[in-house]
Structures are given as structure tokens and as C-alpha cells.
Amino acid sequence: MKTKASILAILFLGYAIISTGQSTQKLNPDNTVIITLNHGSKLEGEVIEWDLGKSITIMTTWGKEYTLTSDKYQKVEQKNSIGVYDKHRPYNFRDKGIYYSFRMSSITGNNGNRATEVNGFGLNASAGLRFHRLLAVGAGVGYDKFIWQSGEEFIPVFAEVSGYLHPKLTSLFYNVQAGYSFAQGTEERYLLTSAEGGFMVHPSVGIRFGGDILKFTFDVGYKFQNANLIYAEPWTNGNFQAQRLRYQRLVLRLGVTI
């Protein structure tokens, strides 16, 4: 009986050692990540497969394999060579649905004979519907002052088409706005006696970036704007100068989109 008991005890001890060894995995510190889930809890494990921006598969310390798609977690912290965790955020850009955009513009001066190299500025806001990452359609309104300290001010009302080229947090994008701009009116201090707006088109390309709900954009484009202006001659009474214009200005924009 004592012999049988000893054999059973040895077998039981061996089984316990083997089970413990199977249930605890030693992680490779160079390939270890901490995943913060949407509800705040965390998982730590060794990366088996990682399709950045889409899904990640890890093996935990207790020997269980998990595969998580990017919509299930907030961030992944990966340990680098100096022991610091680098944050990788999942792709969270809304490819479909309603969007809102707000932009500030710097309108560069030209080298012509009107207000040579004097810059202007602009603002605009738009909203619309994304049908796909590559295609969104919307409309908006803005304010453009083509020449600083002048009365050449316009209110553009436009339709726009835009799209983002890559399913990543940082992506190239295009934007085309076209519509009609209404002149603000006369400005006596600048001798502007009559102002009429006209057709406007503004194509641009740029980059979208940012990991949170708000995404930032920076783009470069060219704005074409028709206008008819009448100025009073400063040195003569009753004489006027009519100017039929087409602004062609390089525009730099910084914006935010939701």
C-alpha cells in the first residue's frame, strides 16, 4: 500500500508540474504588448500576428490565444529596445456617414501689378455625407479676403467632393470645391464703389492625420475666383476704374474634420 501511495504521489506531483508549465508561458520581452480594450481592461501577451490597423493576435502568459479586431481596442503599447512602450492606435476614421469640416486658409499674394505679394486669408465650413473612403459629397459656406487691408471680400457658397486614399490614420486626400462667391459690397475707405462676385473653383490635395475622433488636415491648392470691381480714381473727381478680375491664388489650409 505504501508503495502504491508513493507512486500515486509521484504521478500527481509530475502532472501538477507539467500542467503548471503548460499554463504559464514565458513571454519574449522584445515582442510583448499591452492592449487596452474599449471598456478599459488590459491584456498582455506576445504578438503572434499583427495586421496593423486591422487585427492583432497574441498569446497571453496563461497560454490562451486571443485575436482582436481594431474596433475592439483603444490602443496597443509595444515595448521597444529601451523598455518604453510605443502606442499604436487602431484605424478609427469613419469611412461612411455624415461629416463636418472647418478650415482656415492663407491666401498667398501674386507677383502681378495689383497689391503685389500682399497675402489674404479665409475661413470655411462644410458638411456632407461620406459614401466611401474615396468619395464624399457635401456643401459649405466661407469667407475670403483676397488682399489684406482691402475691400476685396467674398462669401463663397459651394459644393464639394472629397476622398481619402489610404485606410490609415494618416492618409493623403483630395478636395474640390466649386460654387459662387458673393461680394461683400462697397468700401469707401478703400475707394471701392461697386463689387460683384462670380464663379469660384478650388481644387486641392493634402494629408489627414490624428488618432482621436477629431482628425486634422493640411492641404495645398489653387483658388480661381471671378469678380467685377469698380474703384474711384483717387486724384480725380467723378472718374472710375472698372476691373474685371480672375484671382488665381495659391492657398494653404489647416483644418479639422469629424
CORZI-V52838 format. One record per pair of residues at least 6 apart in sequence whose ideal C-beta (glycine too) atoms are under 6 Angstrom apart, sorted by the first residue. I is the first residue (numbers start at 1). GAP is how many residues later the second one is. If there is no record, write none. Layout:
BEGIN
i=<I,I>
gap=<GAP,GAP>
END
This chain:
BEGIN
i=<23,23,25,25,27,28,31,31,32,32,33,33,33,34,34,34,35,35,35,36,36,36,37,38,45,45,45,46,47,48,48,49,50,53,53,53,54,55,56,57,58,59,70,70,75,75,76,77,77,78,79,80,89,95,96,97,98,99,100,100,101,101,101,102,102,102,103,103,103,104,104,105,105,105,106,107,107,107,107,107,108,108,109,109,109,115,118,118,119,120,120,120,120,121,122,123,123,124,124,125,126,126,126,127,128,128,128,130,133,134,135,136,137,138,139,140,141,142,144,145,146,146,150,151,151,151,153,154,154,154,155,156,156,156,157,157,158,158,158,159,160,161,162,163,164,164,165,165,169,170,171,172,173,173,174,175,176,177,178,179,181,181,181,182,183,183,183,186,186,191,191,192,193,193,194,195,196,197,198,198,199,200,201,202,202,203,204,204,206,206,206,207,208,208,209,210,214,215,216,217,217,218,219,220,221,223,223,224,225,226,227,228,229,230,230,231,232,233>
gap=<39,40,36,38,19,18,15,16,14,47,14,43,45,8,10,43,8,38,41,6,38,39,36,36,13,14,15,13,11,9,11,8,6,17,38,115,16,14,12,10,8,6,20,21,12,14,12,8,10,8,6,6,122,38,34,33,31,31,27,158,25,154,156,23,153,154,21,150,152,19,150,17,146,148,146,13,15,39,142,144,11,142,8,9,10,32,29,30,29,25,26,27,28,24,22,19,20,16,18,15,12,14,34,11,8,9,10,6,31,29,28,26,24,22,20,18,16,14,10,8,6,101,40,36,39,41,31,27,29,43,27,23,25,44,22,23,19,20,21,20,17,15,13,11,7,9,6,7,42,39,37,35,33,35,31,29,27,25,23,21,16,19,44,15,12,13,14,6,7,40,41,39,37,39,36,34,32,30,28,29,27,25,23,19,21,18,15,17,11,12,13,11,7,9,7,6,42,42,40,38,40,36,34,32,30,26,28,24,22,20,18,16,14,10,12,10,8,6>
END
